[in-house]
Structures are given as C-alpha cells and as structure tokens.
Amino acid sequence: MSIVAAGSAVSHTLGFADQTEEVHVDALAVSGEVPTWLHGGLVRVTPAQMDFEKRSVSHWFDGMAMLNRFGFSGDGSVSYGSRFLDTNARREALASGGTSINGFATDPCRSLFQRVQSVFNQDITDNANVNLSRVGDEYIAMTETPIPVRFDPETLETLGHDEGAKKYGQISTAHPHHDPEHGELINFAAHLGRKSVYKIYARATATESRTLATMAVREPSYMHSFALTERYVVLLENPLVVNPLKLALGAKSFINNYVWKPELGMRIHAFDRKTGALARSWKTDAFFVFHTINAYEDGDALVVDLCAYDDASIIGLLELDRLRTNADAYGPQARPLRLTLGVDGGVDTRALADVDLELPRINYRANNGKPYRYVYGGSTGDAAFLKRLVKVDVSDGSHQVWDEPGAWAGEPVFVPRPGATEEDDGVVLSVVLDTDAGTSFLLVLDAQSFTEVARARAPHHIPFGFHGQFFSA
C-alpha cells in the first residue's frame, strides 16, 4: 500500500509507514546549541510496524511498539537508538503474518470460546505502544491493559512483564499519575464481569500496591486518562460505554463493541484519596476526551482542564487505511476546555484558548494537581493532522506557535531547567517528521520564548507516536 500522496512531495502520511530498522548512533548531526544542563534521555514509544506478511493492522493504535531514545550526555551532543519491545504480541504477529493481532481495533479470527476466554481471563495484549512511566525502580511501557512491559531506559532492552496491577482488571489506562508524597503511581482499571467495577489503585513498587477506591458500574465507559488533585482522584466517564457480555460474545474488535450514548452526558466523579469515598459526582453535556491536561482545587470547587471532541467519531477517523490513503482526512479537532465543578453540582464550561490542542503536557513535577499557567500541545492549525506546536497561557488564553513548512511535530515534552523557579523555565522536546528530507529530527525549543535552540537529525523517519518521557541521568 502506498503511503505517499500524489505529487512529487512526500506527504505527512510517511508518518504512518513502517520503520522496522533498529539502530544506534553515537552522535547525531546537531544544529544550534543543546543546553549542557540537559542530561538524560527522551524516550518515546511509537507504533512502528503496521504491516505483516498476511495482513496489516486496522487501526493506528494497534501498530507494534518500538522505543526511540534521544540521549543527552551534558556536553551538547545527542545520541539516538531505536529498538522494538520484545512482546508476546509482536512475536505472535511475526509468526502468524499478522493474523494473531488482538488489539484496540484489530481482531484475530477466534472461536466464541476463545473470545470469552480473552476478555474474562485476561489473555490480553502486551503491545505497550502508548506511554512510558516509572514505578519504583522499574521503567515501564504501557497500553490500555494492566500488564506493562519493563525496559532498560538506556539500552532499550525489554526486561519482561510487570504483572503487579493485573489483579485489578482487564482494562486500564496508559496515563497513570505520580504521587510524590507517597512515592506511588496511581491508576485505575475496569474489572469486567457479571458485576463490573472501577478500581482505583496505587503502586509503590512492582509488587507493592493498594486499592484506593472502588465503584460498581453496569456499562463501563472507555476512559483513556483521568485527573488528580491534591485531595481527589477524578474519573471522567465518556458516554462511550460497553456491555461486558457483548464485549465477550460479540464478533467485533475491542473498541467497536462500545456504543456512543450522548444521553448519558459526561459523568465526572471525585474520589477522596485518603478515604476512598466518592466525594461527589457531576453530569454535563456529552463530549469525548482522550486526554486531561491538569486539575486542581479552587476552594470547594474542582477545576478540570482537558482536550474535548464533540463526540467519539475521532476513533474511527484514526483507522490506518484512512490515514494512509487520504492525506486530507484527519477529522475533528480537540478543543482545550476548562470545567469548573461546583459544590452544588453545577458545571461551568469555557474554552481555555481559541486554538485546537491535543497531546497536552505541562510542567508536571511542579504543577500537576495544582494551579498552573502553561500547557504545551500539538495542534493542526487546520492542517490534515497534528502539525505544529502551541504553548497556551491558560490565565488569559494567549498562545505561541512553532510551525515550519513540511514539518509535522509530535507531542511536546517539557523538561525543567535544574534550579528553575519559573514554571516555563526549561526546554520543550519534540520529534518532528521532515517531509522534505523524508527523515525525522529532534526539536529543542526554549520553553519561555518558544523559539528553536537546536535540532538533531535522526537517520530515518520515525513513525508518528503518542507519548514519551524524559528520564534524567
């Protein structure tokens, strides 16, 4: 299948093409000056293999996970390495020619018995292609199942599975939150069964965990992320829900069993982090959210910022064939919204800025769960896909933009300067596809001025991915 649009120029659809080469380069060509205080590695996970001998995956979210690392030694040089996660999912996909793939929107041919077994006995994918984090001394790659894959953050070697959270349910998020006070990683899972339950849990290490709160649910919602404040865990139930029995017995792939029910509205629940009690709930008009931005307490009210779509149609618009063959067919844009949740149950909604924004990042260590001023994200700017980077000042809605012809920028990762006292004192790192060159480069922006200070060119194109983290040396 061609991934290049008609005409002489390479299309951004190159970002959805396979990249199966594993490489290591000690020093990339660098233009500009990389700050010498930057010491560690930006590690990103991308769906890098979509095509197999007998078939391709159906959805961008189902590509096989590859780790990419840009290393910073503190002398201004930048190294690069890439390596596939050695997962059961990829080994089986290679052996079967792709017919075994069981993912978000790609389903293998299975008997009814195998389908029921896969849902209720947790025979679920370990293709951890969404996000990265750390629990205790372990580094983990994650997808929306509670069996992360451990890896070495320098060599990118796969070290095995982390099964410490598997007992909480079959569906989880790849967006856990760090609790620096207790040194724990907080997440939630949906346990599917005759009586389904949401379970919020905290993990101090790969083997130490505790349940924070539970909530019975008849039709579990698809929730990609959640929010955290100093006192509360905040779940946002999209009105995209599933009947667990139909999920087990139906003939559809995982996400295609979910049904959009706008009459349910967006339901929001705040759980007390100390007692586990449901403190309060709210309901507002229906919309769909992948990513929360931040949340904090304002007196008795809760403030939750997020990236909102009008509905869940964005999921179908990210099917692989559509992304590869129609260069102009991305679809709806996410709007940065602020929800102010009142003690009386009221919900006040307003736009944070007049710009579309996805893949949001903040100064997480300093401001997660607290009042903040700046969010960085990807934006289409009315292009066919996420192309440019934006920095939004949520205090007044103003924003700054980085954009360049032929460049398609990925998620911006903020790294604070050591000793910084200003919220935006640091750099923003993004992996950018250069369609003119047919390769990718690491972009380093000064976070305050939002202007380029350096770039380092990778030896090949890096497929579009979702999330990554900077791990300090």
N, C-alpha and C positions, 0 to 999 in steps of 0.2 A: 504494500500500500504506500502510495506517495505521501510524504509529509511536507512537501514543498508546494506552495501555492503557484498558480500560473504566473508566468513572467520570469524575468531574469533574476530578480532579487530573491534571496532566501527569506521565507516567511517565518513569523514567530512560531509557527507550528513545528519548527525544528525542535522546540522545547518539549514536544510530546514524542520525539523519536527515541528509540532505544540508545543507550550508551552502556555497552557491556564490557568495555575495556577497564581493567583495574590497573592503576598506575601509581607511581610515586616519583615526585620531582622535588629535589632538594631545595632548589631556588628558582622561583618564577621570575620572569621579566617584570620589573616594577617601575611604574612611572609615578612621579611625585614622591612624597616622603611619608612612610608609615611611621606613626608615633612610636618612639622607642619604649614607652611605658606599656605598650600592647604586648603582653606576654602570655601565651597560651594557644588555644586553637578554637576556631569557629568550625563546629561540626554540624553538618546538615544531613538530613535523610531525604532521599528522593525516590519516587517510583521510577526506576531506571530501565527496567525490562518489561515491556508490554507484549512482545511478540514471541511466540514459541512455534515449534515445528508444525503443530496441528491447528492451533488457533491463537488468537490474541485475547487479552482481557477485554471486558466490555466497558469498563469504566476507568478513568484516570486514577481513581482512588485504589485500584487493585494492582497497579504495577509493582514488580518485585523490588524490595528495598535495597538501596545502595547508600553507604555512608560516604560523604565527601568532607575532607578536612583541609582547611587553610591554617597553617601553623605560623605562629609569630614567635621569634626567638628573642625579641627585645633589642635587636640591632638594626631593625628596619627591613630585614629580609622576610620573604614569605615562601613557605614550602606548600606542597599540595599532595594529597593522596586520596585514592578512592578504592572502595572495597565493598563487595556485596555482603550483606548479612547472610550468614550460612544458616538458613532456616529450614525447617521441615517443608514449609510451603514452597520454597524455591527448588529444593531438591526434588520434590514430587512433581512440580511443574516441568522441570527439565526432563525427568524420566518419562512423564506421560505426554510430552509435547504440548502441555498446557491444558489438557482435558481435566486435570485434577483440581484446577484452581477453584477455591471456595473463598469468596471474599465479600466485599461490600455490595457489589452489584454484578458479580460474576459467579456463576453457579456451576458445579460439575453435574454430570448425569448421575443421579443417585436413586436408589430404591426408596420407597416410603420408610422402611425400617432405618436405612442409613440417615435419612433426613431427620427423623425423630432423634436418633442417637446423637447426631451432630449438634443439635440445639440443646438438648437437656443433659447430655453427658459431657459437654464442654470439649468436644472434638472440634476445636475452633482454630482459626488461622493464627499463625505466629508471624505473619508478614508485617513486621513492625515498621511501616513506611511513613508514619505521620509525625512523630515528635520524639524528642530526646529529653532525658532528665537524669537525676541522680537520687538514689535512695541509700542512705548510709554511705558506705564506701564504694557502692556499685553504680556504674553508669548503664542506663537502660534506654533502649529504643522501644517505642510503643505504637500500637494501633488501638482500635476500639474493642479489644478483648483483653482480659486481665492476665495475660501471660507475656510480659515484656521480654525482650532479648537483651542479655548482658553483653557489653562490648568494652574493649580497651580504647579509651579516648585518644590515644596517641597512635597506636598501630592499626586501629580499627578492626582488630581481630574479634570474631564472635566468640563469646565465652560461655554460652549456654543460656538456658531459660531462667527467668526469675518467676517462680510459681507461688510466691508468698501471698499474692492477692487473689489467686484463682478461686479460693473458697467463698468469695463474696458475690460471685455471679458470673454470668456469661458475657455480659456487655458492660463495657466501662468507657472511660474517656482517655484520650491521649494528652489531656491538659490538666494534670494534677497541679495542686498548689503547694508551695513550700511554707511550712510553719516554722519560722526561725526561732521562736520562743521555745518550742519543744523539740526542735530538730527532726520534725516529721514531714512526710509527704502525704497530703490529704487528697483523696479522690472519692468517687462514688461508682457504684456498679448497680446494674439491674439484674436481680436474680429472677429468672423466668421459670414459671412452673404453674401448677394448678392455682396457687396463690403467689402472685408475683410481688416482689418487694424491692424498693430502692434501699441501698445500704451505703451510708457514708462512713468511710474508714480512714484511719491514719496509720502510717507505717514509719517506724524509726529505722529499721534495717530490713534486709530481705526476709528475715524470719520473725521479726517482732512487729505486731500490728494490733490494732484495737478498733472496735466498732464505735463510731461517734453517734450515729442516729440511724433510724430505720423508718420507712414509710410504706405501707401497703398500697398497691396500685393495681387497678383492674386491667388497664391498657397502657403499658409502659410507653413513654414518649422517647423519641430519638433526641438525645441531648449530647451535643458534641463537646460542650465545655460548661463550666459553671463559674460562680464568683465567690470570693472570700472577702470578708471584712474582719475587723479585729475581734468581733464577738460572734459572727454568724457565717455559716455556710449557706449559700444562696443557689438553689436549683431553679432553672428556668425550663419549664415543660413546654416545648414546642407542641403546637396542635397537630403534630405528625406522630401518630400512635399506631401500635400494633396489638393484635390479639395473639398472645403467645401460642395458642393452639394452632392458629392459621400459619404462624411462622414455622411451626414444626411440620404441619401436614401439607402446606401449600407447595406448589410447583415453581414458585418464583425465587429469585435470589433474595438475599437478606433484606436490603433496603426496599425492594419493590413489594414487600409484604406490608409496609407501613402505609397508612391512609391519612390524607390531609383532611382534618375536621376543623374548619375555621370556627365553627360554633363553640368549640371548646375555649377559644381565646388563648392568649399566652398566660399560663398559670405560673406564679412565682412563689417559692416557699423559702422562708428563712429559718434555719435550724440553729439553736443555741450550741455553740462549740463546746461548752463546758458540760451542759446537762443532757444534750441530745434532743431536747424538747423542740417541737415545732412551735416557734415563737409567734409566727403569723403567716398568712398567705394573702396573695393579691391575684386579681384577674384583670387583664386588659385586652384590648383588641388583638386579633390574631396577626402575628407575623412570624418569621422564621429567622433563627440565629444559629450560625456556626460558632462565632467567637465573641465572648465577652471581652471588654477592654480593661475595666477595673471596676471596683465597687468600694464604697466607704459609708460610714455612718455620719449623718448630719443631725445632731440632736437625737430625737426619737425616729427620724426618717432614715431610710436607706436610699443611697444613690447608686444606681447600676448603669454603667455605660457599656454599650455593645454595638455590634455591626448588624443591622437588620435588613432582611429582604421582605418583600410583601408577602411571599409565600414560599413553598418548598420546591418550586419548579427549577431552581438553580441546580438541584441534584441531577435531574435528567439532562440538563444542559451541559453537564461535565462528562457525558459519555464520550468514550475515546474516539469513536468514528466521527462524531460530530466535531470534536475539537481538531481532529486531524484533517478533515476534508473541507471544512467551511471556515476559512480564516476570519470571517466577519461575524461568527455566530457564538459569541460568549454568552450574552444574555443580560439579565438584570444586574444592577449594581447594588452593593450594600451601602446603607446609609448609617453614619455614626449617630446614635441616639443616646439621650440621657433619660432614664426613667427615675423619677423621684417617687419613692414608695412611702406613702403617708401612714401614720399610726392609725388613722381612721379607715384604712383600706383603699384609699384613693390612689390613683396612679397618674402622675403628671408626666407627659412625654414631650420632649423637644429635641430638635436637631442640634448636634454639637457643632457642626460646620456645614457649609454649603460645598461639600466635596464628597465623592464616594471613597470608601475606605474599607479595606479588608486586611487580613493577616496582621492585626494590630499588636504593637509592642510598646511597653513603657519602661521607665527606669524601675524595674521590677523589685529589686532588692530594697530600694529606698521607699517606694511608694505603693507597692501592692497592698490593697486593703485600706489605703489611707487617701486623703485628699491629694490631688496631683494636678499638674498643669499641662503636660505634653504627652501626646501619643503619636507614634510613627506607624505608617502603614503603607500598603500597596494601593494603587489607585489606577483605574482605567483611563481617566481623563477623556472618556468617550472613545477610547481605542477598543480593539476587538478582545482584549484580555488585559489582565493586570500588567501595566507597563511602567508607570512612573512611581516615584516615592513621594510621600507627603508627610509633613510634620504639622500637626494641628495643636494649636493653643486652645485648650478646652475652656479657658477662662473667658475668651471673647470670640471664639470661632475663627480667628485668623489662621491662615496656613501658609506654609512654604512648600515649594515643589522642586524636586530634582527630576529632570527629564532630558532625554537625548535621542536624536533620530536613530532609528534602527536598534535601540536598546530596550530590553524588556526586563525590568528589575524584579527580583524576588523579595521575599519577606525581609524587612529591615530589622536587624538585631542591634539593640543599643548596648554599648559597653561603657560603663562609667570610668572616668579617669581616676586613678588612685588618689585619694585625698580630696576629691571634689566636694564642694559644698552646694553648688548649683545643680538643680535637677537635670539639666540638659548639658552638663559639662562632661563630654566624652565623645565617642565616635559612634556612627551608625555603619554597620557592615551589611552588605547585600551582594548576593550572587546574581550577576546580570548576564543575560543572553545577548550577544552582539550578532545580529543577523547579517550585518555586512561582512564580518570576518568568519561567521559560522562557528565561533567558539564563545566561551563564557569568560567572564573576568570577575574578580572580587573588587567591589567598590568600597572605598573608605571615605565616608563623609564626616566633616566636623559637625557634630550634632547641633551646636548652637547656631552657626551660620548656615547650616545645611548646604554647604558647598564641598566639592571634592578636594581631598587632600592627597589621595593616592589610589592607584588601581594595580592589580596583579593579574596577569592573563593566564588562564588555565590552558592546558594543551589540547582540549577538545570542548565540545559543547556539553554542558551539564543539564540534564533534563529538568524541567520545572518541578519544583518540590513544594513542600508545605512549610515545615518548621525546622529550626535548628537552635543550637545554644552555643554560647561562648563559654568554654571551660578554662579557667585560669590555670596557669602553670603552677 
